[in-house]
Amino acid sequence: MSSKLRLGVNIDHVATVRNARGGAAPDPARAAALAQAAGADGITAHLREDRRHISDDDMKKLREHIDIPLNFEMAATDEMLAIALETKPHAVCLVPEKREERTTEGGLDVAGGHNHLKRFVSELGDAGIRVSLFIEASKEQLDAAKSLGAPVVEIHTGAYCDAQTEDDRNRELQRIGKAVAYGSAIGLEIHAGHGLNYDTVKPIAAMPAIAELNIGHFLIGEAIFVGLEAAIGKMRRLIDEARGIETGAK
C-alpha cells in the first residue's frame, strides 16, 4: 500500500475567528494559500445558510486565488445551487444542515431524500462540478448515492472520533471499514472526514480504498500553537506513514 492519500484542508474556522470580531482578518483566502504551500491537495469551505463563518465573498476569493481544487460544502437548497453554479468549484459536497447545530451532526439521508437530491446531483454534474455526498457508513446510504449517480461519497467519521472507549472506537472503525470496502466495490470514490486529529487519523488513512480526507477544525486549532504549515505538515506525515510512504521525518 503506497498510493498517496489526498488531504483536503477545511478553512471554515479561520472565518469563525474573523467573524467573532468583524473586519477582514484573519483572511480565509490567505489561510488557503498557506495550506496549499504546506502540502494540502485541496481546500474545503462550507457556505452555511446563516453565513456563520464562510461568506459569499470568501467563496469568490477562494475560487480566484488558489491553484488546487476547491471543494464547496453546501446544503441542497436552491440558493446554494445557484451560488455553486456561478462559482464553479472543482467539487461540491452536499451535506445536511440545521441552523441550530454547532457543526454537522451526521450524514445526509440520501435514501430518504433521494427524490429531492436527484435534481441537485444532476444539475451540478451537468455543469462539470464533481458531486460528493456526505453520508453515514451505511450500505443503504451508499446504494442510494450510487443510484443518484454521484461519483463520490464522503464517509462521516464523527462517531469514530468521538468514541469514549476503545471498544466503541474499534466498533466504529470496523463499521467504517466495511462501508469503505463496499462503496469502493460498487464503483464510488470514497472520501472521509469529520473530527479527525493526530490521534485518530492513521487507522482511517490506512484504508487503501479511501482517496481523500477532509480535515479542518483540528488543524486550525493546532495552528494557533504551532502555525498552519507545521500543523498541516505533521498531518501529512501521519497520513503518509499510514499508507506506508517514506516521509523522511525524524
Secondary structure, DSSP 8 states (H G I E B T S, - for coil): -----EEEEE-HHHHHHHHHH-SS-S-HHHHHHHHHHHT-SEEEEE--TT-SS--HHHHHHHHHH-SS-EEEEE-S-HHHHHHHHHH--SEEEE----TT-SS--S---TTTTHHHHHHHHHHHHHTT-EEEEEE-S-HHHHHHHHHHT-SEEEEE-HHHHH-SSHHHHHHHHHHHHHHHHHHHHTT-EEEEESS--TTTHHHHHT-TTEEEEEE-HHHHHHHHHH-HHHHHHHHHHHHHHHTT------
